[in-house]
């Protein structure tokens, strides 16, 4: 059982990885993730939780740590209406699934912050636990699914070079 963390506002890289802590080790930096908008996030998030955001998720500076702290804290998937390009690519390269909500779709009203959800990576579906209600996400291309399953870009390339 995973928790849904719903953020309807735009989440920028400065609230994901605050600049003041950028030189800190990842474990310390992650404790300040989203504290400006949801102070309890870093202490309450659990492995497997899902983050659902509004438009332009990850806008701001190109800091890789913005996606890295979410993965470090255990987020299994980020879903958004849209992503800032560099953040999206950083998440994928780190092996953190990032999915788009289908264009012009409305989030079912039953999906609220704190809902129990089940995320099906292979089929790109987010289920509201015990309800039969689901969100069909825009699927990732097979090559990105493979990259994520391999743990990110570096492990994926290492695997491919080892095969040759």
Secondary structure by P-SEA (a helix, b strand, c coil): cbbbbccccccccccccccccccccaaaaaaacccccccccccccccbbbbbbcccccccccccaaaaaaaaacccccccccccaaaaaaaaaacbbbbbcccccccccccccccccccccccbbbbccccccccccccccaaaaaaaaaccaaaaaaaaaaac
